[in-house]
Amino acid sequence: MFTINFLIYLKKINFSLKTSKLYKSLAFIIMFVIICSAFFYYYENNTNDKIDSLYDALWWGFVTSTTVGYGDIFPVTMQGRVIAILLMLIGVGVFGFITASFASILVEKNLKKGMGIVDVTFNNHIVIIGWNFRTESIIDELINEDSKIKIAIIDKIDENPYNNKNISYIKGDAWKDKVLKRANIKNAKIVIVLADRSLENYEMIDAKTVLTCLAVDKANPKVYQMAEVINHSNIVHFQRANVNDIIISNELESRILVRSALYKGVNLAIKELITNSYGCEMYETTLNPKYIGKKYEKIAMEFLNKKISLIGFFRNNETYLSPSKDTVMQEGDILIYIADNKII
């Protein structure tokens, strides 16, 4: 995969070099140095004891044109000195232009990347569609979980809010195929679609999100897709768009608020569990084959001895919290636990 990405990068550099006419400039200066070196050899060969062959003249020509000037070979005739002056003047100009062009290509690429007009080359990355007050918190949590995680943001803001090589930005409308393609949606592992709360028409917020989810599902039916929903009655539309996880933000916030009001300790526990910036967090892990056929109670006690609190498991698209202690674990079960760190 690294080789493929490197070849793609070289191809882009090659295209930039062609469009900036750098190849023509390099060809010109090389031909000019060869011609000047030939004349230098012609005039200096019989009088300069430093020149024994045309190779010596070529060496002198390239050293002089780059203004390095080692001093091992120098002209002794008037014609040779005139040629040296021409080489130095032309060399400074052309090599200066070449250096500036290379720098310009690199700067232009970084500017384009920041403006969201450079295609994403990540694989197995997370695509976040929509920039709002939640997006920054989501990205911060993802980075705290894994500092090497790859993220692509799609929106129409002016520039990339992050100066991070692992966070790319694509400017455009996410329901357009070409924009999703630029975000390399086919190789993404998760897509998070956030509600656009900037829309004046409240009813259109979910409509826009559904449209985006449909476009994502068409571009990559296998990607795990999450969507923020405003109106509970619109869930059916998201299900038709094959959204894997539907988050009804208003209801979730209201329920957390009620639990916090009724139970003060629960309030603090919820705050700790939903962030990885401090305290314990909730994690999941696929059931180890050695636990298949064993009872839930035995596994829970083994975890507890490791300072890990097992709270349930996920099976056949259903979550079982605080299950019966006699529940027999099966192949494919996903254990849900609370711990200081993701340690299993």
N, C-alpha and C positions, 0 to 999 in steps of 0.2 A: 504493500500500500504506500509506503514511504517512497519507493521508486517511482510509482505512478504519479504521485503528487509532485515529486521533484521534476519529472519530465514535463508535466503540465506547466510548472513554474518556468522551466527553461523555454518552453514554447511561447509563453506570454512575454518573456524577456526578449526573445528573438523577434517577436512581432513589434515590440516597442522600439527595438534597435532599427528595424527596417523603416518604420514610420518616421523616426527622427533622423534618418539618412546617415546614421553613424557608420554603417558598413561602407558607404561611398567615401566618407571622410577618411576612414582607415585605409582603404584601397589607395586613395590619393596620396596620403602621406608616405605610405610604403613605397609606391612607385617613385615619388619625388626623392626619397632618401636613396633608393637604388640608383637612380639616374645621377644624382649629385655625387654619390660614392664612386660611380664609374668615372666621371670626369675628374674627381679628386685623385683617383688612382692614376689616370692618364697624365696629370700634371705633376704629381708628387713621386711617382714610381722611381724615376731615375735620380732624383735629388734628395729624397727623404729616406734615411736609413731605417726609419721605423715602419716603412711600408714594404713588405715583402711579397704580398699577394693581394688579390682583389678582396679576399676575405678580411684582411686587415682594414681595407678601405671601408667595407660594409660595416664592420664593427665601429670604426670611427664615426661613420655617418649616423648610425642609430644612437650612439652615445651623445653626439653633438646635437642632434635634433631634439633630444629630450632634455638638453641643457644639463646633463649629469656631469660631463667633463671630467673624466678620470685623469687626464693629462698624460696617459701613456703614449698617445699618438697626437701630434699637433702639426698643422701645416707650416711649411717653410717657404713656399712660393707665394707670389702675389695672387695667382689664380686660385690656389688652394684656400687662401684666407678669405677671398671673396665668396667662394663656395661655402665656407664655414659660416660666414655672416648670414648668407641666405638660409642655410639650414637652421640656424638658431632663431632667426626671425619667424620663418614659416613654422618651425617646430613648436615654438612657444604658443603661437596662435592656434594651430590645429590641435595639439595635445590639450591645450586649455579648453577648447571647444568640446573635445571628446570627454574630458573629465566632467565638465559642466553638464553635458548631456546625460551621462550616467547618473549624476547626482539628481538631475531633474526627473529622470524616470523613477528613481526610488522615492523622491519627495511626492511626485504626482500619484504614485501608487498608494502611499500612506494617506494622502489627502482624499483620494477617491474612496479608500476603505472607510475613513471616518465619515464621509458623506453618504455612505450606504450604496455605492454603485460598483462595488467589487464583489464578485461571486464568492459564496462560502465554499470552502474546500474541506470542512470538517466531515467526519464520519462518526456515526453512533453518538450524535450530539442531541441537545435539547433545543427545540425551536419555541420561542415565546412570541406570540402574536399579540401586539397591542402594547403601548407604553402608557401606563397610568400610575397612580400613586402606589399601586400594589406591586408593579413590576420590579422596582428597585429592591423591595423587601424580599421578593421571591428569588431574585438573582443573588442577593447577599446570603440567603439561607443555603442556596445551592453551592455557592463558593465555600461557605463554612463547612459544608458536608464533604466537599471534594474540591480542593484548590485547583485541580487539573481538569475540571469538568469543562466541556466545550458547549458554548451557548450561542445561538443566533437569534437576534431580535429583528422582528419585522414590524415596521410602522412607517409613518410619514413625518417623523420629527426631523429637524435640520441636520443633526449629526449624531454619531455614536456617543452615548453618555459615558461610555467606559473606555479608558485607555489600557486595554488588556488584550493581549494577543489571543486569548482563549474566548473572547467575546466579540463576535462579528455583528454587523448591522446591515440590514437590507432595507432600502427605502422603497416603499411602494404599497399597493393594496394587496393584502394577503389572499384575496379570493381570485386573483389572477394567476393563471398557471405559470406564466413566465417569472413572476416574482417568487412563487414557491420553488420553482426550479432553481433559481439563483440562490435560494437558501439551502439547496441540496436536500430537499425534503425526502427524497427517495432513500437516503442513507441516514435519516434521523431516527432516533429511538423513541423520543417523546415529543409531543406537540402540546403546548399549553395555549389555549385561546382565551384571552381576557376580554371582558365586556368593555365596549367603547362608551363610557359614561359621558363623553363630551357631546354626544348627539343630543340635540334639543328635543327630538321626538322620543319619548321614553319607550314607546312600543317598538321602535325601530332598533333598539339596542340588541335585543335577542335575535331579531331578524338578520342583522348584520353578522352576528356571531354564528348563526346557523349556516348562512351562506359561506362563511369562511371554513366552517367544519366540513361542509359538503365538498369544497374545493380541495381541502387537505385529504379527505377520504378518497377522492378520485385520484389524486397524485400519488398517494401511498396508502393503500387500504390496510396494510399490516402495521402501521405505526400506532403506538399507544397514544390516544388522543384524549385530552382533558379540556373541559370548557366551563367557563364561568357563566352561570345563568342568572338572570334577574327575576324573571317571572316563572313561578312553579308550573303554571299551566302550559308552558312551552317545552317542558321536558320531552314530550312525545316527539317533537320535531328534531331534537338533538339525538334521540334514540334512532330515528330514521337515518340520521347522518352518521350512524355507527360510532358515536362518541363513547369511549370506554368509561370515562369517569365524569359525572356531571356534578358540579359544585354550585349549589344555590346559595350564593353569598349572603343575601339578606336574611334568609332563614337560619343559616349557620351562625351568623353574628347574633341574631335574636336569641337563639337557644343557649349560646355561650353566656350571653348577658343574664339570662334567667338563672342558669346554674350558678353563676357567680354571685347573684343576688341572694339566692337561697342558702348556698354553702360557701362560706368564705375560704375554707381550706381548698375546696375544689377549684375555686378561682385561681389561687396561686399554682395549684398543680397543673391546670390547663395551660397557664402562661408558660410554665417551665417545659411542658411536653411539646408545645407547638413551636418551640424555637431551639436551635442547636447552638445558640450563643452562650448558654450557661445551663448548668444542671443536667438532669437526665432527659433522654429523648426516647421516642418510640421507634423501633426498628423491626425489620422482618427478615427471616432467613428460611430458605428451603429446608425441609426436614432432612436431617442426616439419615442415610440408609440404615444406620445402626439403631435408630429409634423406631423403625417401621415395626408395627405389631405390638409396641409397648404402650402402656397406659399413660394418659396425660399426667396423672399425679406423679409418677416416677420421674418423668422428664422435667416437670416443674420443680421438683425437689433438687434434682441434679443441677438445674440452672441456678436455683436459689443459692446453692453452695458456692457458685461463681459470682455472686452478687448481681444476678440477672433475674428480673421478675417476669416470668412468663404469664401473659394475660389472656391468651387465646390463640386461635389459628384460623387460617383462611382455606376453605375447601369448596370446590365446585361453584365458584363465584359467590360464596356466602361466607360471612364472617361469624365465628363463634367465640364470643367473649365469656370468660369464666365458665368454661364447659364443665361437664361432670368429670369428676376425678377418675372415673372408670372408662372414659372415652379412649378407644383404641386408635392410635395414630396410623394413618395410611400413607402410602407412597404418593408424593405430589403435594402433601400438605405444606402450608407455609406458616411457620410459627411467628407470632407477634409478641414482642418482648420490650421491656423497659430497661435501659442500662445507661451508664455514664457515657459509653462509647460503643460504636459498632464493633463488637469484638468476636462475633461468631458469624 
